[in-house]
């Protein structure tokens, strides 16, 4: 399947719009899985549903027909970033409407934070990732791919074009930095 997806992504980039039609059923289940992964970290009763989130992400991705796709893992990394952006826009909109009222919360799993009981706002995590990107853009990208995208260490290395050992090192350093930063910002 990964080879089929890679070939279809290449054909789509080259302007073959039928390739997008062939690609859709192959990647839609993965888009839904990504959307469900993101939604599982949201507050109960969130107004967005995973299916609607996957649909909106698909529509945005369909407009990215000129990206030089480097395979399935690259596509999933971009898809995860698109889904995260949709959720961030939604969270920021709610914050503006409620003036700090009911916020969109994201539960950090044990891989990212030592305490699984600790929850933080999605917006606060995004701000922390922006701060990390100023210090080390590659580490921030590793977090996006691993935490939000659900990519393996090997897939993340493929997307970024770096070694597996570099991804492992960046992942450990970035998790530690984010934990300390978020703890300092949200005691």
N, C-alpha and C positions, 0 to 999 in steps of 0.2 A: 504493500500500500504506500509506504513512504516514497518509493521510486515513482509510483504513479502520480502522487501529489507533486513531487518535484518537477516531473515532466509537464504536468498540467499548469503549474505555476509559471514555468518558463514559457509555455505557449501563450498563456494569458498575458504575460509581460510583453510578448512580441506582438500583441494586438489581436490574438485569436479569441474572440468573445465566446465562441462555443466551448472553449476550454473552461471558462468560468462555470458554464452550465454543467459540465462534467465534473468539475472540482467540487461544486456545492455539496452533493450528497456525501462525498468523501470526507469533507472537513466540517460539515454542519454538526455532526455528533460531537466532534472535538470542541467546537465552539460552545455547544451547550454544556459540555463538561467543564470548560473553563468558566463559563458564566455561573454554573452551579457552585464551583469552587469559590469564586468571588462572593457570591450571594451567601454562602455558608458562614462567612465572616461578618455579615451585616446584622443589624439589630433585628429582632423578631418584628414581624408586621411591616417590613419594608414595603414600600409601594411598588417597587419594581419586581418583576418576576424573572426567573432565569431565562425562560423562553423569549420574553420581550427583550431582555438584555442581549441574548445571542442574536436575535433578529436585527437589533439596532447596530450591533457590532458588524454583522454580515454586510449590512447596507453601507456602512462606512468603509469596510475593507474592499467592497466591490468597486469603490471609487479609487482605490490604490492600484490601478492597472499598470502603472509605470515603475513600480518598485522592482528592483533587481532582487527577486526572491532567491534565497540561497537554500531552499528546501523546506521541508515540513517544519523543522524546529524553528527556523527563522519566521515562518508564517505564524506559528503558534506564539512566538515571542511578541510579534507585532500585534496579534489578536488580543493577547493578554493586556498589552499596554492600552489598546483601544477600549477594552472593557473597563479597565481601571479608570480611564479618562471619563467614560460615560458615568460611572459611579461617582467620581469626584465632582463632575458638573452637577449631578443630582444633589449631592451632599451640600455643595456650596449654595445651590439654589434654595434648599430647605433652610440653610442657616440664614440666608438673607431674608427669606420669608418670615421665619420665626424669630429673627434677631437673637440667635443663640439658643433658641428653644430646642425642640426635639432634634438631636443630631444623629447622624449616621455613624454607628460604632463598628469597629472592626476588632474581632477577637484575635489576638496574637497566639499562635500555637507555640508549643514548647520548643520547637526548633528555633524560633526567633527571639523568644523571651523566656528567661528562666522560670517565670511564674505563669502558668496557663490561666490564672485567675485575673491577670492584669489585662484590661481592655483600654484601648485608646481610640481616638477619633481617626477616621480614615484621612481626614484633612491634615491632622497632626502628623500622621505617618508620611503623607505626601510631602509636607513641608520638611520633615526630617530627611527624606530621600533627596530633596532638592539641596539641602545643606550638605549632605554626604557627596552629592554629585559635584559640588563646588570643590571639594577636597579630592575626590577620586571618582570620576565618572564611571570608570569600569566597575568599581565595587557597587555603585548604585544600580548599574545595569544588571549585575549578577543577582542582586536582591530582587529586582523586578522580574527577571526570568525565573528564578527559583521559587520565590515566595508567591508572587502573583500569578505567574505563568504555569507553575507546577512542573517546569522542565527539570530533567535530571541534571546532574553535574556534567555528564557527557554531552547532553543536548545543549546546555548553556555554553559549554566550550566550543561546540560546533557553530552556534549562532554568533558568538563573539570572535571566533577565529583565534582562540588562545588555547593553551594547554589545560588539561584536566587539573593538574596540580595547581595552576594559577587560579582556576575557578574555586577550588577547595580552599585555598588560602584567602582569596578575596571574600568568600562566603563567611568564613569564620571571623575575619576582621570586621566586615560590614555588620554582621549580627551584633557583635560586641559594641561597636560604635553606636549603632542605632539604639540598642538597649540603654546605654549610658546617656545618650542624647535625650531620648524620650523620658527617661527617669528624671533627668535634670529639668526638662521643660514641664513635666506633669508629675510633680512629686506626690 
